[in-house]
Amino acid sequence: MMGHASAIKRGLNHAEAAEYCGMTVPQFDAQVSAKILPSKLSLVGRKPVWDRVALDRALDAMSGVSAELTTEQRKREAVKRIVANAGKNAVRHKAG
């Protein structure tokens, strides 16, 4: 069983979320107010937290990085690599 200390923290407090995004708290708050970064989660009985995964997705969108490849996209990319490698191997065998 994994202990709490070794688990990656997903819920970040206000200051941690700002630091995680590489911003000061006022800069972070401005991005949240502008709806560029996600709002806090209000969990019952807890202080507000920001979801690290939601922050990652927002930062990916800001930087132009695709947040996720679908399973179908991953399969297509794998097939392309296999076909490309098979073609390279066939050319090597003919030349040899």
C-alpha positions in Angstrom: 0.0 0.0 0.0 1.3 3.4 -0.9 1.8 5.9 2.0 0.6 9.4 1.8 4.1 10.8 1.7 5.0 9.0 -1.5 1.8 9.9 -3.3 1.8 12.7 -5.8 -0.4 15.5 -4.4 -3.3 16.3 -6.8 -5.1 19.0 -4.8 -3.0 22.1 -4.4 -3.7 25.0 -2.1 -3.8 28.6 -3.4 -0.1 29.3 -3.0 1.0 25.9 -4.3 -1.2 26.2 -7.4 0.3 29.6 -8.2 3.8 28.3 -7.7 3.0 25.2 -9.7 2.0 27.4 -12.6 5.1 29.5 -12.2 3.2 32.6 -11.2 2.8 34.9 -8.2 -0.5 34.6 -6.4 -1.8 37.9 -7.8 -0.8 36.8 -11.4 -2.5 33.4 -10.8 -5.6 35.1 -9.5 -5.8 37.3 -12.6 -5.6 34.2 -14.8 -8.3 32.5 -12.8 -10.5 35.6 -12.9 -10.0 35.7 -16.7 -11.1 32.0 -16.9 -7.7 31.1 -18.5 -6.9 28.9 -15.5 -9.5 26.7 -13.7 -11.3 27.9 -10.6 -10.8 26.3 -7.2 -12.7 23.2 -6.1 -14.8 23.5 -2.9 -14.6 20.2 -1.3 -16.9 19.5 1.7 -15.2 20.2 4.9 -11.9 21.3 3.3 -10.2 24.4 2.3 -10.5 25.2 -1.5 -8.0 23.4 -3.7 -7.0 23.5 -7.3 -6.8 20.3 -9.3 -3.2 19.8 -10.6 -4.5 17.8 -13.7 -6.9 20.7 -14.6 -4.1 23.1 -14.2 -1.9 20.9 -16.5 -4.6 20.9 -19.1 -5.1 24.7 -19.0 -1.3 25.2 -19.3 -1.2 22.8 -22.2 -3.9 24.7 -23.9 -2.1 28.0 -23.3 1.2 26.7 -24.7 -0.5 24.9 -27.7 0.4 21.5 -26.5 -2.2 18.9 -27.1 -3.4 17.8 -23.6 -4.2 14.2 -24.6 -4.1 11.9 -27.5 -7.2 9.7 -27.8 -6.7 6.0 -27.8 -7.5 5.9 -31.5 -4.9 8.6 -32.2 -2.3 6.6 -30.3 -3.1 3.4 -32.3 -2.8 5.3 -35.6 0.6 6.8 -34.5 1.8 3.3 -33.5 0.8 1.8 -36.8 2.6 4.6 -38.7 5.8 3.9 -36.8 5.5 0.1 -37.4 4.9 0.6 -41.1 7.8 3.1 -41.4 10.2 0.8 -39.6 9.1 -2.2 -41.7 9.8 -0.2 -44.9 13.2 0.8 -43.6 14.0 -2.8 -42.8 12.9 -4.0 -46.2 15.2 -1.5 -47.9 18.1 -2.6 -45.8 17.5 -6.3 -46.7 17.4 -5.5 -50.4 20.5 -3.5 -50.3 22.4 -6.1 -48.3 
